[in-house]
């Protein structure tokens, strides 16, 4: 069996730098998002997590149970995608007026704070994890949006996903324009 993937501090710094450029390009990197600290921690269950509504900090473990599990299954989540996803949560946390809106709830099928799980549907969700709840759905769409440089890939081009993609694009513009609410 191959070695378990370890996240070094230098790898994490490289991923943060890459994702910061993506955030800036799409209008998400305002002062509030730029000030969200990212901490490298020794170990954790998840690939990473964000202290939504609390500290606001992003944490990425050097060793995670999920990374070990993925290694055993033969799957892989890139460190950049973990950072993108967690910054999605950080954007939602720092721009609650835009996220706690009818606009968000209508597109993501519930409020951001809802813990209602949906059944995975590839025409509605960009990943199985996105079906966990509307907050994870948003973070997964946000991650894909950054990874694909804002261009919706053909394999995800379904009406519901297109609406979510459009929301993320408009969110970046709203943040760039300094808006705190949609209307």
C-alpha positions in Angstrom: 0.0 0.0 0.0 1.2 3.5 -0.8 2.0 6.0 2.0 -0.8 8.0 3.6 -0.8 11.6 2.3 0.5 14.1 4.9 -0.4 17.8 4.6 2.8 19.8 5.2 2.7 23.4 6.2 4.5 24.4 3.0 1.8 22.5 0.9 -0.9 24.2 2.8 0.7 27.7 2.3 1.0 26.9 -1.4 -2.7 25.9 -1.6 -3.8 29.0 0.3 -1.8 31.2 -2.1 -3.3 29.6 -5.2 -6.9 29.8 -3.8 -6.4 33.4 -2.7 -5.6 34.4 -6.3 -8.8 32.6 -7.4 -10.8 34.3 -4.8 -9.4 37.7 -5.8 -10.0 37.1 -9.5 -13.7 36.2 -8.9 -14.4 39.1 -6.5 -14.5 37.1 -3.2 -11.4 38.4 -1.6 -12.5 41.5 0.4 -11.0 42.5 3.7 -13.3 40.2 5.7 -12.4 37.1 3.7 -8.7 38.0 3.6 -8.6 38.3 7.4 -9.9 34.7 7.9 -7.0 32.8 9.5 -6.1 29.4 8.3 -4.5 27.1 10.9 -2.5 23.9 10.3 -3.4 21.5 13.0 -1.9 18.1 13.8 -4.9 15.8 13.2 -8.6 15.7 12.6 -11.4 13.6 11.3 -12.3 15.8 8.2 -10.1 17.2 5.4 -10.7 20.6 7.0 -13.3 22.6 8.7 -14.4 26.2 9.3 -15.7 27.7 12.5 -18.9 29.0 11.0 -20.6 31.5 13.3 -17.8 31.1 15.9 -14.2 31.8 15.4 -14.5 31.9 11.6 -11.1 30.3 11.4 -10.3 27.6 8.8 -8.5 24.5 10.1 -6.6 22.0 7.9 -5.1 18.9 9.6 -1.7 17.5 8.8 -3.2 14.0 9.1 -7.0 13.4 8.7 -9.1 10.3 9.0 -10.8 11.2 5.7 -7.5 11.3 3.8 -6.6 7.8 5.2 -10.1 6.6 4.2 -9.7 8.0 0.7 -6.3 6.4 0.4 -7.8 3.0 1.2 -10.7 3.5 -1.3 -8.3 4.8 -4.0 -9.9 8.2 -4.2 -8.4 11.6 -3.7 -9.4 15.2 -2.8 -6.8 17.8 -3.6 -5.6 20.1 -0.9 -6.6 23.1 -3.1 -10.1 21.7 -3.3 -10.2 21.4 0.5 -9.1 25.0 0.9 -11.6 26.2 -1.8 -14.4 24.4 0.0 -13.5 25.8 3.4 -13.2 29.3 1.9 -16.8 28.8 0.6 -17.9 28.4 4.2 -15.8 31.5 5.2 -17.4 33.6 2.5 -20.8 32.5 3.7 -19.8 33.3 7.3 -18.4 36.8 6.5 -21.3 37.7 4.1 -24.3 36.5 6.0 -26.6 39.2 4.6 -26.1 37.8 1.1 -26.3 34.2 2.2 -29.3 34.4 4.7 -31.6 35.4 1.9 -34.6 34.2 0.0 -32.3 34.2 -3.0 -30.0 31.6 -1.4 -32.9 29.5 0.0 -34.7 29.4 -3.3 -31.7 28.2 -5.2 -30.1 25.9 -2.7 -33.4 24.4 -1.5 -33.3 25.7 2.1 -31.7 28.2 4.4 -28.0 28.1 4.8 -28.4 27.1 8.4 -30.7 24.1 7.6 -29.4 20.7 8.4 -31.9 18.9 6.2 -30.2 16.3 4.1 -31.3 15.7 0.5 -31.1 12.6 -1.6 -28.1 12.9 -4.0 -29.1 13.7 -7.5 -26.4 14.4 -10.1 -28.6 16.9 -11.9 -29.0 18.9 -8.6 -25.8 18.4 -6.7 -22.1 18.8 -7.9 -21.1 16.0 -5.5 -22.6 13.4 -3.1 -21.3 15.5 -0.2 -23.3 18.5 -1.5 -26.6 16.6 -0.6 -25.6 16.7 3.1 -27.3 20.1 3.6 -27.6 23.5 1.9 -24.4 24.9 3.5 -22.3 22.0 2.2 -24.1 22.3 -1.2 -23.1 25.9 -1.4 -19.5 25.1 -0.3 -19.2 22.3 -2.9 -20.5 24.5 -5.7 -18.2 27.3 -4.6 -15.3 24.9 -4.7 -16.2 23.7 -8.2 -16.7 27.2 -9.4 -13.2 28.2 -8.3 -11.6 25.0 -9.6 -13.1 25.4 -13.0 -12.3 29.1 -13.1 -16.0 30.1 -13.2 -16.8 28.0 -16.3 -19.5 25.4 -15.8 -18.2 22.0 -17.0 -20.5 20.2 -19.5 -20.9 17.2 -17.1 -22.4 19.6 -14.5 -24.6 21.6 -17.0 -28.0 21.0 -15.6 -30.6 23.7 -14.9 -30.5 23.5 -11.1 -26.7 23.4 -11.0 -26.6 26.3 -13.5 -28.7 28.4 -11.1 -26.4 27.6 -8.2 -23.4 28.4 -10.4 -25.0 31.7 -11.3 -25.6 32.5 -7.7 -21.9 32.0 -6.9 -20.9 34.3 -9.8 -23.4 37.0 -8.7 -22.2 36.6 -5.1 -18.7 37.4 -6.2 -19.8 40.5 -8.0 -21.9 41.6 -5.0 -19.0 41.2 -2.6 -16.7 43.0 -5.1 -19.2 45.9 -5.2 -19.3 46.0 -1.4 -23.0 45.0 -1.1 -24.2 43.5 2.1 -27.7 42.5 1.0 -29.2 41.5 -2.4 -31.9 44.3 -2.4 
